[in-house]
Amino acid sequence: MRAAARSGVIALCILGVLPVAPASARRQRLTEFKVSVSGTQTTSWSASGTREWCPSAAPNVPYDGSGSATIHVSGSETIPLAVGSPPTLPINLRATIERSGSLVEHFGALAGKAPECAMPTTGDQAAETSGCGRSAGSLPALISARGLPAARLTTSVHIGPGSDCPWIASVESPSEAGFSTFSAAVDSHQEALDGLQPISFPGLLAPREPPVAPVAAAGHASGSWQVALPGGALKVSATSEAQATIAPVAMIVPGHGISTIHLGETYGALRAGSARFGGATVSDSGMRAGDGRHYTWLVEAGVPELEVHGGNIHEGAWISAPAGSHRGPLWHGPPPAGARVAQVSTTGTYEVTATGAGEGSTLASLRRSEPRGHVIYFGRPIAWALDGPGRRRTAFILFGGVVQTVEVGCRQTDPTQRGAPVSDSAVC
């Protein structure tokens, strides 16, 4: 069980026999970050040209049109990222679009010029516009910095134009010669497909050493292009403004718990809450605590946040139940549903406080990011402790001045466990 292995690591940290992680490993520290994007793009177009309307040698019908579309996008994704690195991640954006447009064929100009053809109308013919206005959808996108000087936002598919609103791709009939060339030229521009033109975010990096503040970057893109049409041209211009932020996800809430696991909650509630995130596994038997009045079980429970290689993070928690009539070193079987969370500890560097403090942080950075704490000594500094509320304690377990794990629980009162700053059996 991974939790049991992690428990052994914690014990080795306390005893002082665990080697310090090399500096190169600490530079690759992965932390759970929330990446948020919002922005607006406005695309305007105009077109004029002629198209065939009669198979004879009648003159083509002239047409002209124009329109615009404004897309508002927003979205966020929580994902592990290497501190100090530019982000690369998929992100699904919510999008709303306001579209307007008009397209008119001027049949009135052809009156009397093609007697052998049945003219559809003797005046101008306007395209349907009932599909114009507001619509909403999702826009799958990618933020990537691979091989680029700065992270860039691109979209992979489009929301889809309204079916009855003149738009860039509808200015020429598919029956026209050269339509495939026209279509390829239009489709090479995302803004013609209700997507976003690529937007770069210079300086968008996952924050480094705590204490940290959200990193924000602004992106801007603008461009114009045109495509030749029979007897005219399609002209398009687009302007995009977007903002992106990266902030650490505060999975560790000092004195309360980690992610969705809270001190004092029942084993039944913990098991039910983790069901959607990979479930919970528990040790086969409870161990009699040092106080002789409790038994404890080690549980691994899934939480909403994701690991870098996929799947949900599983937090380690100690579940405590009063001994009651049980005797002996073991309570065989799982804990009762009413047993409560006495301690919860981190799985890896993913979990941090709101200031970015967690596994891999240095004691020097803890003094800055969590200044209300104090050092606990056991022959050497073994923890940076944040006390409260009440008898609760959050301990950043140290070895060589580097945090090895973070434990949230009750202050240790058992004199035989002085090397463990947080109790795994007391519930407070």
SULGISUL-V550860 format. One line per field, one symbol per residue. phi: phi as a letter, one per 20 degrees, with the letter a starting at -180 (. if undefined). psi: psi as a letter, one per 40 degrees, with the letter a starting at -180 (. if undefined). Layout:
phi = ???
psi = ???
This chain:
phi = .fffffffffffgffndeffffgffffegdcfcddccbrccddcbbbbrcbfccfeefffefbbaaabbdddcbrbbdbfcffmdfecafbedfcccdccabbcdefffdgmebffdeffbecfceffcfefodbcadcfccdcdfmcfbfcecddcdfofffcbgbgfdecfffffnffffffffffdfffdmddfgcecgnecfgefffccgedbdcbbbabbbcfcgmaadcccbcccbcccccfeffedgncrcleedgnfffffffffegfcomcdcffbedffffmdcdccecdcfcffdefennefdeecedccgflefcnfcdfofffgefcfebccfeafgebffeneagnfefffffeecfeebeddbnbfdadddeoflefbddefdbmmcfeacccaeffdffedfedfcfdcfdb
psi = hdddddddddddddefehihhidddddfhhihihhihiihhhhiiiiiaiiieheafiiihiiiiiiihhhhiiiihhihihieiiihiihhhhhihhiiiihhhgddeeheegdeihhdieaihiiheeeiahiiaighihhieheidihhhiidiidhiidfhhideeehieeiheddddddddeehdeeffahihhighehihibhiiiihhiiiihiiiiiihhiheaihhhiihhhiiiihiihgdhhhedahbehiheiidddddddedefeaiiiidiihhideeeiiiihihhiidiiideiiiihihihhhiidbeiiidihhiiiideiihdiiiidaedhiadeehaheiidddddddgeeiihhigdiheihhhiiibeiihhhhihfehhdihhhaiiheheefdehdhiedhh.
